[in-house]
């Protein structure tokens, strides 16, 4: 994983938002000549691919970016170089150089940096990185002690709506997992409290089932 060099600003320097700057300057339309991508850009034979955008979910003013890059290199163990580009103090675009490395980083998390969640998403290489909302992280959770007749994907997805956006359900446990539970891969809103229970109502009776998370992520104050 390569640490990008040649940055024009120091690591701690804060760059003014372009929208705020333009608002203060009150520029006239004839002061800026647009470059029209569709008319003037020569499309490369191969578009940039295997890109991601990421931030660490932390309220701390600063952290060691080199430590972040090193920790993720160890976690991902990439086959080819991974290039990080700093956009802001806690915002990065990441260029992977093979599909397998990109797929692992995007789909096999969650990834932790000093017990904080790394929020990472696909990136198209065109959108302004600062306009992208990074507030979801995918984790694996377990729903315990479900009765046999509730062991259906549609039922489990429905009863776990309050936990988050359920992306995958594993009713038959993979090798290495033992217990009376099912696993769900769920996208959590990092600004909301974790749910400890999923519920289902049948015959006007509501039952609750415990939800346990497989990695301890520090991104909420408490659970509900």
VOGU-3710 file (C-alpha; in Angstrom, 3 decimals, decimal comma):
1> xxxxxxxxxx> 0,000/0,000/0,000  1,590/3,232/-1,063  1,392/6,502/0,810  0,693/9,273/-1,729  3,330/11,960/-1,890  3,718/15,415/-3,292  0,767/16,967/-1,466  0,667/20,736/-1,763  -0,797/21,313/1,705  0,366/20,054/5,063
11> xxxxxxxxxx> -1,450/17,195/6,796  -3,064/19,447/9,378  -3,982/22,342/7,063  -7,709/22,839/6,524  -8,817/23,623/2,970  -11,716/26,043/2,576  -14,818/24,564/0,986  -15,062/25,618/-2,672  -18,784/26,346/-2,374  -18,210/28,724/0,538
21> xxxxxxxxxx> -15,328/30,403/-1,279  -17,333/30,951/-4,474  -20,228/32,318/-2,425  -18,009/34,959/-0,854  -16,366/36,009/-4,121  -19,633/36,596/-6,043  -18,084/35,589/-9,360  -19,800/36,525/-12,611  -20,633/33,871/-15,197  -18,144/35,303/-17,697
31> xxxxxxxxxx> -15,246/35,076/-15,221  -14,957/31,289/-15,459  -14,635/29,303/-18,652  -15,930/25,780/-18,254  -14,152/22,710/-19,525  -16,968/20,514/-20,898  -16,016/16,884/-20,324  -18,317/15,424/-22,961  -17,049/17,828/-25,644  -13,349/18,094/-24,899
41> xxxxxxxxxx> -12,101/15,159/-22,827  -10,479/12,270/-24,598  -11,947/9,204/-22,976  -9,183/6,834/-21,867  -9,321/3,358/-23,284  -9,760/2,005/-19,768  -11,707/4,051/-17,224  -10,416/4,217/-13,670  -11,786/1,280/-11,727  -11,478/-0,443/-8,377
51> xxxxxxxxxx> -11,797/2,878/-6,541  -13,108/3,422/-3,026  -13,726/6,344/-0,706  -13,280/6,110/3,047  -13,127/7,884/6,368  -12,580/6,821/9,969  -15,675/7,315/12,096  -14,125/9,373/14,848  -14,672/12,765/16,414  -10,984/13,166/17,230
61> xxxxxxxxxx> -9,336/16,168/15,617  -6,428/14,205/14,210  -4,858/10,784/13,923  -1,840/9,276/12,254  -2,658/8,722/8,608  0,443/6,599/8,132  -0,787/4,352/10,965  -4,170/4,057/9,241  -2,540/3,083/5,938  -0,311/0,555/7,724
71> xxxxxxxxxx> -3,159/-1,009/9,692  -5,323/-1,411/6,591  -2,397/-2,871/4,654  -2,067/-5,501/7,379  -5,825/-6,151/7,464  -6,321/-6,350/3,704  -2,993/-8,017/2,835  -3,353/-6,793/-0,766  -1,798/-8,654/-3,663  -0,919/-5,369/-5,402
81> xxxxxxxxxx> -0,160/-1,815/-4,335  -2,982/0,260/-2,898  -2,703/4,031/-3,319  -4,366/6,380/-0,810  -5,098/9,980/-1,798  -5,902/12,430/0,974  -8,909/14,633/0,173  -9,299/16,178/3,621  -8,098/15,555/7,168  -10,338/12,480/7,454
91> xxxxxxxxxx> -11,401/11,710/3,910  -9,537/9,560/1,392  -9,959/8,039/-2,023  -8,284/4,670/-2,486  -7,063/3,154/-5,746  -6,807/-0,630/-5,761  -4,940/-2,346/-8,560  -6,816/-5,619/-8,757  -10,429/-6,684/-8,363  -9,746/-9,178/-5,569
101> xxxxxxxxxx> -8,136/-6,540/-3,342  -10,962/-4,050/-4,003  -13,639/-6,678/-3,379  -12,090/-7,673/-0,064  -11,908/-4,101/1,186  -15,448/-3,253/0,085  -17,255/-6,471/1,004  -15,358/-8,302/3,728  -15,374/-5,747/6,542  -15,995/-4,254/8,942
111> xxxxxxxxxx> -12,496/-2,839/9,279  -11,248/-1,267/12,469  -8,649/1,394/13,088  -7,894/1,772/16,798  -11,326/0,286/17,547  -13,040/2,837/15,309  -14,960/1,814/12,219  -13,465/2,552/8,801  -16,394/3,565/6,610  -15,576/2,566/3,041
121> xxxxxxxxxx> -17,732/2,667/-0,096  -17,377/2,284/-3,848  -16,295/5,454/-5,646  -16,822/6,369/-9,314  -13,828/8,696/-9,612  -15,951/11,650/-10,814  -18,196/12,730/-7,947  -16,877/15,397/-5,591  -15,640/13,270/-2,656  -16,812/15,841/-0,103
131> xxxxxxxxxx> -20,390/15,519/-1,383  -20,564/11,790/-0,588  -22,283/10,876/2,664  -20,310/8,203/4,488  -22,541/7,077/7,341  -23,102/3,343/6,811  -20,980/0,356/7,768  -21,696/-3,297/6,990  -21,318/-5,760/9,867  -22,272/-9,326/10,669
141> xxxxxxxxxx> -24,735/-9,880/13,498  -26,366/-12,930/15,054  -30,057/-13,360/15,887  -30,432/-15,984/18,616  -32,951/-18,662/19,521  -35,377/-18,307/16,603  -38,103/-20,997/16,452  -37,960/-23,354/13,478  -40,861/-21,786/11,585  -39,176/-18,369/11,675
151> xxxxxxxxxx> -36,078/-19,705/9,932  -37,003/-18,206/6,577  -35,067/-15,444/4,827  -38,128/-13,229/4,263  -39,159/-13,509/7,905  -35,671/-12,774/9,211  -35,221/-9,762/6,926  -38,592/-8,411/8,023  -38,038/-8,805/11,746  -34,551/-7,265/11,505
161> xxxxxxxxxx> -35,605/-4,096/9,675  -35,126/-2,159/12,886  -31,526/-3,341/13,133  -30,524/-1,931/9,748  -30,585/-2,705/6,034  -30,244/-6,481/5,812  -28,065/-7,435/2,839  -27,591/-11,166/3,437  -29,029/-13,927/5,628  -27,192/-17,104/6,599
171> xxxxxxxxxx> -29,597/-19,644/8,060  -27,211/-22,552/7,568  -24,091/-21,554/9,471  -20,715/-21,633/7,796  -17,950/-23,875/9,070  -16,532/-22,483/12,283  -19,822/-21,108/13,604  -21,692/-23,179/16,185  -24,834/-22,208/18,067  -28,588/-21,681/17,855
181> xxxxxxxxxx> -28,541/-18,482/15,827  -28,719/-17,163/12,291  -26,315/-14,604/10,862  -27,274/-11,432/9,056  -25,070/-8,989/7,169  -26,543/-5,594/7,876  -25,684/-2,014/6,941  -25,829/0,107/10,066  -26,316/3,842/10,327  -23,340/4,971/12,406
191> xxxxxxxxxx> -25,376/7,865/13,792  -27,983/5,595/15,359  -27,810/3,409/18,427  -27,325/-0,316/18,013  -30,368/-2,516/18,485  -29,986/-5,380/20,945  -33,228/-7,100/19,932  -35,295/-7,982/16,864  -39,012/-8,543/17,266  -41,864/-10,299/15,515
201> xxxxxxxxxx> -45,604/-10,270/16,200  -47,792/-13,327/15,670  -51,365/-13,860/16,901  -51,174/-10,391/18,487  -48,237/-11,466/20,611  -44,831/-9,845/20,250  -41,667/-11,861/20,805  -38,132/-10,500/21,136  -34,902/-12,201/20,054  -31,417/-11,140/21,045
211> xxxxxxxxxx> -29,070/-9,611/18,475  -25,305/-9,891/18,984  -22,666/-8,191/16,853  -19,592/-10,140/15,785  -17,126/-7,252/15,987  -17,090/-4,528/18,579  -17,305/-1,247/16,704  -17,050/2,074/18,466  -19,405/4,333/16,549  -22,351/4,837/18,884
221> xxxx> -22,719/5,926/22,487  -24,862/2,996/23,578  -27,309/0,351/22,423  -31,087/0,043/22,605
//
